Amino acid sequence: MRWLLCALLLQLLRLQLGHSRSPAAELYSLEITNNGPITTGAQATVQARLRMKNENVTSNWYHFNWVYAPLILIEKSEQQFNSIINVTGEFPGTFPVSVWVTHKHCWLCRPIARNVTVLQITEFITGNLTIAQIEDSRVTTHGSSPSTDTVTRISFSLHDPSHYFKSASFVYNWDFGDGVYQITKEPFVYCNCSSTGNRTVHLKAVAEWEQVGSIIHEREMMQKTGDFTTALELLDAVKSIDIVGSRETRVMENLNLSLHINGTPPLALCWLIKSECIPLEGDKCHLVEISGSCYNLSHTFRDAGQYCLSVRVESGVTMLQTYHGIKVRPAGIHPAFFVLLCTALVSVMLVLVLYTTFRSHTQQKYLVEVADFDFFPRADGHRSNHSKSGCGPQCCRSCFPQPSKEAAWESHELLHSLYKPVKMYTL
């Protein structure tokens, strides 16, 4: 029963809040901002801007009603759609500042918009520390993570929107967290740290100025201090990127490249292959997070031509980019295979030439002419007829001296053979 009663009361409260809400609130929005925090005695600026949600709303002059107590109002300005006030506080703390807007000539009408902001006032100096690196005459802000072996500048930015400390002189006491201290009159300091690791940098800023007293009207020295701390994480910078692999490949062949990075992981590697070398900006590339110093890249080209591999590596504090040209040839006989085939063909031809030359020298043919002698007896008359007729083409034997009859008979008996004489022999 109690649960049901609570539900009914909650529903009635919602209905009441819905009816009490002004319909004009649906047509306007009110933005309110301040430039705090500020130190005590300084001035803060609070600004309110009225915006219309519906373009059909007729423009009119509006009145801004501010509530800023216990702060002290210094100045107020108002225009058609915005209003600005300058306030100050003598005591530290957190103070709400609210504003509501009504029509210009209807102050008793219900507000068309309202909003509130919180202003923080402290008795100390306000500001913040920033860390930047100087590389090749360029200053690059890296938050709290610079790299080693590079000049690092730690700066203090004073937050004084009302120029409260315009006549003050500052002294800065730096503590780098590694036993090194330094005192400067400038709001920045340089360090060249060579060891990686995390450390905390402390700064104590002291401001002094002379001010006329509000009661006795005597000059007195005023002093304010401020303590600031920032974390400093030193990392190794990306110093080099070496791409190991071939610069030539063929269509539909797998090209393997190895990327060796000189830097402290984890590293963010971004690579892209295009027809030309382009600087990689943003995330328009293949982004890979690697925890080591080596990465293997594999890619297959579908078209022949000239390509470029663009590689960018970031370590959180530094960025380095390099390029690698790649020539892709059409598919066909590989040049190495063609050279091997030509070498084999020349070798075979040389072996054939040497073999033919050696064989021709070892198996040379010689022709031997053997004279044909007739050892059969002939008549003297017949022989005398031949002698009388002289040397002729039919028998050239008569041109030579004839042996005696006894010698001819003896030779006939000794050289008689059953085989037919052969005139030519081939050895």
C-alpha positions in Angstrom: 0.0 0.0 0.0 2.8 2.4 0.8 4.5 1.5 -2.5 1.4 2.5 -4.4 1.0 5.7 -2.5 4.7 6.7 -3.3 4.1 6.0 -6.9 1.0 8.2 -7.0 2.9 11.1 -5.3 5.8 10.8 -7.8 3.4 10.9 -10.7 1.7 14.0 -9.3 5.1 15.7 -8.9 6.0 15.0 -12.5 2.7 16.4 -13.7 3.2 19.5 -11.6 6.7 20.1 -12.9 5.4 19.6 -16.5 2.7 22.2 -16.1 5.0 24.7 -14.3 7.5 24.6 -17.2 7.3 27.6 -19.4 6.4 26.9 -23.1 8.9 29.6 -24.0 11.8 27.4 -22.7 11.3 25.2 -25.7 12.1 28.1 -28.0 15.3 29.5 -26.4 18.6 28.2 -25.0 20.9 30.2 -22.7 24.7 29.6 -22.6 26.8 30.9 -19.7 30.6 30.8 -19.3 33.3 32.3 -17.0 37.1 32.6 -17.4 38.0 31.4 -13.9 39.7 30.2 -11.9 41.1 33.5 -10.6 43.1 34.6 -7.6 41.6 36.7 -4.8 41.5 40.4 -5.8 41.5 39.7 -9.5 38.5 40.1 -11.7 36.5 37.4 -13.5 34.3 37.7 -16.6 31.0 35.9 -16.8 29.1 35.9 -20.1 25.6 34.8 -21.0 24.4 34.3 -24.6 20.8 33.7 -25.6 20.1 31.5 -28.6 16.8 30.8 -30.4 15.9 27.2 -31.2 13.2 28.2 -33.6 13.9 30.5 -36.6 10.3 31.7 -36.7 10.7 33.5 -33.3 10.5 37.2 -33.8 13.7 39.0 -32.6 13.2 41.3 -29.7 15.2 43.0 -26.9 15.7 40.9 -23.8 16.7 41.6 -20.2 19.3 39.6 -18.3 18.9 39.2 -14.5 22.1 38.2 -12.7 22.6 36.7 -9.2 26.3 36.8 -8.2 26.3 37.4 -4.4 28.6 37.4 -2.3 30.8 38.4 -5.2 31.3 42.1 -6.0 30.1 43.5 -9.3 32.7 45.6 -11.1 31.0 46.2 -14.5 28.0 45.0 -16.5 27.2 45.4 -20.2 24.1 44.1 -22.1 23.2 43.8 -25.7 20.3 42.3 -27.6 21.2 38.6 -27.2 24.1 38.6 -24.6 25.2 40.1 -21.4 28.6 40.3 -19.7 29.5 41.1 -16.0 32.9 41.5 -14.3 33.0 40.4 -10.7 35.7 40.0 -8.0 36.0 38.2 -4.7 38.1 38.8 -1.6 37.7 35.3 -0.2 38.6 32.0 -1.8 35.9 29.5 -2.6 33.5 28.2 -5.2 30.7 30.6 -6.0 27.6 30.0 -8.2 26.6 32.8 -10.6 23.1 32.5 -12.2 21.1 34.4 -14.8 17.6 34.4 -16.2 16.2 36.2 -19.2 12.9 38.0 -19.7 11.5 40.2 -22.4 12.8 43.8 -22.3 9.6 45.5 -21.2 8.1 42.6 -19.2 10.2 42.1 -16.1 7.4 40.5 -14.2 6.8 37.9 -16.9 8.0 34.4 -16.6 11.7 33.8 -17.6 12.1 32.4 -21.1 15.5 30.9 -20.2 17.8 30.5 -17.3 21.2 28.9 -16.5 24.0 28.9 -13.8 27.8 28.6 -13.8 30.4 28.1 -11.0 33.3 30.5 -10.5 36.3 29.3 -8.6 38.4 31.8 -6.6 41.7 30.8 -5.0 44.3 32.7 -2.9 47.2 31.3 -5.0 48.6 32.0 -8.4 46.7 30.3 -11.2 48.2 28.8 -14.3 49.4 25.5 -15.8 52.6 23.7 -17.0 53.1 22.7 -20.6 55.8 20.5 -22.1 57.2 20.9 -25.6 60.1 19.6 -27.7 62.5 21.6 -29.9 63.4 19.7 -33.1 65.1 21.4 -36.0 64.1 24.9 -34.8 60.5 23.7 -34.5 58.6 23.6 -31.2 56.2 20.6 -31.0 53.9 20.2 -28.0 53.7 16.6 -26.8 51.7 16.9 -23.6 53.6 15.0 -20.9 55.5 12.5 -23.0 58.6 13.9 -24.8 61.5 11.8 -26.1 65.0 11.4 -24.9 68.1 13.0 -26.3 66.0 16.0 -27.5 65.8 19.4 -25.9 62.6 19.6 -23.9 61.1 22.9 -22.8 58.8 23.1 -19.7 56.9 26.3 -19.6 54.5 27.9 -17.1 51.5 29.8 -18.4 50.1 32.3 -16.0 46.3 32.6 -16.0 45.6 36.3 -15.3 42.7 37.5 -17.5 42.3 40.8 -15.7 46.1 41.5 -15.6 46.2 41.5 -11.9 49.9 40.6 -11.8 51.0 43.1 -14.5 53.3 44.9 -12.0 54.6 41.8 -10.2 58.0 40.2 -10.5 58.2 36.4 -10.6 60.7 33.9 -9.4 60.4 30.2 -10.5 61.8 27.3 -8.5 62.0 24.1 -10.6 62.4 20.5 -9.3 62.8 17.9 -12.0 62.2 15.0 -9.8 65.6 13.4 -10.3 67.6 15.5 -7.8 68.1 18.4 -10.1 66.9 21.9 -9.1 66.9 25.2 -10.9 65.8 28.8 -10.2 64.9 31.1 -13.0 63.3 34.5 -13.6 61.7 33.3 -16.9 58.6 31.2 -16.9 60.3 28.3 -18.8 63.3 26.0 -18.5 65.1 23.7 -20.8 66.4 20.2 -20.1 68.0 17.5 -22.2 67.1 14.2 -20.5 68.9 11.1 -21.7 67.3 8.4 -19.6 63.8 7.0 -20.2 61.2 6.7 -17.4 58.5 8.5 -15.5 59.2 11.5 -13.3 57.3 14.4 -11.7 58.2 18.0 -12.3 57.4 20.5 -9.5 57.3 24.3 -9.8 56.8 26.9 -7.1 56.1 30.3 -8.5 56.5 33.4 -6.3 55.0 36.8 -7.3 55.8 40.1 -5.5 54.6 43.6 -6.2 54.1 46.8 -4.4 50.6 48.0 -3.5 49.1 51.0 -1.8 47.3 50.1 1.4 43.5 50.6 1.4 43.4 51.9 5.0 46.6 53.7 5.8 47.5 54.4 2.2 51.0 53.3 2.7 52.9 51.2 0.2 53.3 47.6 1.2 54.8 44.5 -0.5 52.3 41.9 -1.6 53.2 38.3 -2.3 51.4 35.3 -3.8 52.7 31.9 -4.5 51.5 28.9 -6.5 52.5 25.2 -6.6 52.2 23.3 -9.9 53.0 19.7 -10.8 53.1 17.8 -14.0 54.1 14.3 -15.0 57.0 13.8 -17.3 57.3 10.5 -19.2 60.5 10.3 -21.3 60.4 7.9 -24.2 62.9 7.0 -26.9 62.3 8.8 -30.2 61.8 6.9 -33.5 65.3 7.5 -35.0 65.2 5.3 -38.1 63.1 3.0 -40.3 64.9 0.4 -42.4 63.0 -1.4 -45.1 64.7 -4.7 -46.1 63.4 -6.4 -49.3 63.4 -6.4 -53.0 62.5 -3.4 -55.1 61.3 -5.4 -58.0 58.5 -8.0 -58.3 56.1 -9.4 -60.8 52.3 -9.3 -61.1 50.5 -11.8 -58.8 53.7 -12.6 -57.0 53.9 -12.2 -53.2 56.4 -9.5 -52.2 57.7 -9.8 -48.6 59.3 -6.8 -46.9 60.8 -6.5 -43.4 60.5 -3.2 -41.5 63.1 -2.6 -38.8 62.3 0.4 -36.5 64.8 2.0 -34.1 62.4 3.2 -31.4 60.8 2.2 -28.1 57.6 0.2 -28.4 54.7 0.3 -28.4 54.7 1.8 -31.8 51.9 2.9 -34.2 52.9 1.8 -37.7 50.9 3.2 -40.7 51.7 2.0 -44.3 50.2 2.6 -47.7 51.1 1.5 -51.3 50.3 3.9 -54.1 51.6 4.8 -57.5 53.5 7.8 -56.0 55.0 8.7 -52.7 52.7 10.7 -50.5 52.9 12.0 -46.9 50.7 10.0 -44.6 48.3 12.2 -42.6 45.5 11.1 -40.3 44.3 7.6 -40.5 44.1 7.2 -44.3 46.4 4.2 -44.3 46.8 0.7 -42.8 47.3 1.3 -39.1 49.0 -1.4 -37.1 50.0 -1.4 -33.4 53.2 -3.3 -32.8 54.9 -4.2 -29.6 58.4 -4.8 -31.0 60.9 -3.3 -33.3 60.3 -5.4 -36.4 57.2 -5.9 -38.7 56.9 -8.2 -41.7 54.8 -6.8 -44.6 53.4 -9.0 -47.5 51.6 -7.6 -50.5 50.6 -8.9 -54.0 50.3 -6.6 -57.0 47.6 -7.1 -59.6 48.9 -4.5 -62.1 52.3 -3.7 -63.5 53.9 -0.3 -63.0 55.9 1.8 -60.6 54.7 1.9 -57.0 55.8 3.5 -53.7 55.5 2.2 -50.2 55.0 5.0 -47.7 55.6 4.1 -44.0 54.9 6.3 -40.9 55.9 5.3 -37.4 54.8 7.1 -34.2 55.9 6.4 -30.7 53.5 8.8 -29.0 56.0 11.7 -28.9 57.8 11.6 -32.3 56.8 10.7 -35.8 59.1 9.5 -38.6 58.2 8.7 -42.2 60.1 7.0 -45.1 59.5 5.7 -48.6 60.4 2.6 -50.6 60.1 2.4 -54.4 58.8 -0.8 -56.0 58.9 -1.8 -59.7 56.3 -4.4 -60.8 56.9 -6.2 -64.0 54.2 -8.0 -66.1 53.8 -11.8 -65.7 56.0 -14.0 -68.0 59.4 -15.7 -68.0 61.4 -14.7 -65.1 64.7 -12.9 -66.1 66.7 -15.3 -64.0 65.2 -18.3 -65.7 65.8 -16.8 -69.1 69.5 -16.2 -68.3 69.8 -19.8 -67.0 68.3 -21.2 -70.2 70.6 -19.1 -72.4 73.7 -20.3 -70.4 72.7 -23.9 -70.7 72.2 -23.6 -74.5 75.6 -21.9 -75.0 77.2 -24.6 -72.9 75.7 -27.4 -75.0 76.8 -25.8 -78.2 80.3 -25.4 -76.9 80.5 -29.1 -75.9 79.3 -30.1 -79.4 81.9 -28.0 -81.1 84.7 -29.4 -78.9 83.5 -33.0 -79.4 83.4 -32.6 -83.2 86.9 -31.0 -83.3 88.4 -33.7 -81.2 86.8 -36.5 -83.2 88.0 -35.1 -86.5 91.6 -35.0 -85.3 91.6 -38.6 -83.9 89.8 -40.3 -86.8 91.3 -38.5 -89.9 91.1 -40.5 -93.2 94.1 -41.0 -95.5 94.0 -42.1 -99.1 96.9 -44.6 -100.4 97.4 -45.2 -104.1 98.8 -48.6 -105.0 100.4 -49.2 -108.4 98.9 -52.1 -110.5 101.6 -54.3 -111.9 100.9 -57.0 -114.4 103.0 -60.1 -113.7 101.7 -62.3 -116.5 104.2 -63.3 -119.3 103.7 -61.6 -122.6 105.3 -62.2 -126.1 108.3 -60.2 -127.1 106.6 -59.2 -130.3 103.7 -57.9 -128.4 106.0 -56.1 -126.1 108.0 -54.7 -129.0 104.9 -53.5 -130.6 104.0 -51.5 -127.6 107.5 -50.2 -127.4 107.3 -49.0 -130.9 104.0 -47.4 -130.5 105.4 -45.3 -127.6 103.7 -44.2 -124.3 100.0 -44.0 -124.6 97.0 -43.6 -122.5 96.1 -47.2 -122.6 99.2 -48.6 -120.9 101.6 -46.5 -119.1 103.8 -49.5 -118.1 105.7 -49.3 -121.3 107.0 -45.9 -120.3 109.2 -47.6 -117.7 112.2 -49.9 -118.3 111.2 -53.5 -118.7 112.8 -56.1 -116.4 114.5 -59.2 -117.7 112.6 -62.4 -118.5 114.1 -64.3 -115.6 113.2 -61.6 -113.1 109.7 -61.3 -114.5 109.2 -65.0 -114.2 110.6 -65.1 -110.7 108.4 -62.2 -109.7 105.4 -63.8 -111.3 105.9 -67.0 -109.3 106.4 -65.2 -106.0 103.6 -62.6 -106.2 100.9 -64.7 -107.8 97.7 -64.4 -105.7 94.3 -66.0 -105.9 92.6 -62.6 -105.2 92.0 -59.8 -107.5 94.4 -56.9 -106.8 92.9 -53.9 -105.3 94.1 -50.5 -106.5 92.9 -48.2 -103.7 92.9 -48.8 -99.9 91.4 -46.7 -97.3 93.1 -46.6 -93.9 
